[in-house]
């Protein structure tokens, strides 16, 4: 198994953006909602690579956002 953060921050958002692009869709300057976003790291990658105007993630499970923010900061 590869690096968890890289898989969620780099690879998964790339797959989402490629999937959307195949249908001519682009997140640039769009308002986006992600239902079932989990911990939000994929959404962080989508924000940085897809450049939506706004992205809001919704999930039923609580997440340790402070831990994830530290992890993201450590990775630059």
C-alpha positions in Angstrom: 0.0 0.0 0.0 1.3 3.4 -0.9 1.4 6.6 1.0 -2.1 7.3 2.4 -1.9 11.1 2.1 -0.6 11.1 -1.4 -3.2 8.6 -2.5 -6.0 10.8 -1.1 -4.6 14.2 -1.9 -2.9 13.6 -5.3 -4.2 10.4 -7.0 -7.9 10.4 -6.0 -8.5 14.0 -7.0 -6.8 13.4 -10.3 -9.1 10.5 -11.0 -12.1 12.6 -10.2 -10.9 15.5 -12.4 -10.1 13.1 -15.3 -13.6 11.5 -14.9 -15.3 14.9 -15.1 -13.1 16.1 -18.0 -14.0 13.0 -20.0 -17.6 14.4 -20.0 -16.4 18.0 -20.7 -16.9 19.1 -17.1 -14.5 21.4 -15.2 -14.6 22.5 -11.6 -12.8 25.8 -12.3 -14.8 28.6 -10.6 -17.7 26.3 -9.8 -19.6 25.9 -6.5 -19.3 22.3 -5.6 -20.8 20.0 -2.9 -19.4 16.6 -2.0 -21.9 14.4 -0.2 -20.0 11.7 1.7 -16.7 13.5 1.7 -15.1 11.4 4.5 -12.1 13.1 6.0 -11.9 15.8 3.3 -8.4 15.2 2.1 -9.7 14.3 -1.4 -11.6 17.6 -1.4 -8.5 19.5 -0.4 -6.8 18.0 -3.4 -9.7 19.0 -5.6 -9.6 22.6 -4.3 -5.9 22.9 -5.1 -6.0 21.1 -8.5 -9.6 21.9 -9.7 -9.8 25.5 -8.6 -13.5 25.6 -7.7 -14.8 28.9 -6.3 -16.2 27.0 -3.3 -16.2 23.4 -2.3 -18.3 22.2 0.7 -18.0 18.7 2.0 -20.8 16.9 3.9 -20.4 13.7 5.9 -22.2 12.1 8.8 -19.0 11.0 10.6 -17.0 13.4 12.7 -13.4 14.0 11.6 -10.3 15.1 13.6 -9.9 18.2 11.5 -6.9 19.5 13.6 -5.0 16.3 12.9 -5.8 16.5 9.1 -4.8 20.2 9.0 -1.4 19.3 10.7 -0.9 16.5 8.3 -1.6 18.7 5.3 0.6 21.4 6.6 3.5 18.9 7.2 3.1 17.8 3.5 3.2 21.4 2.3 
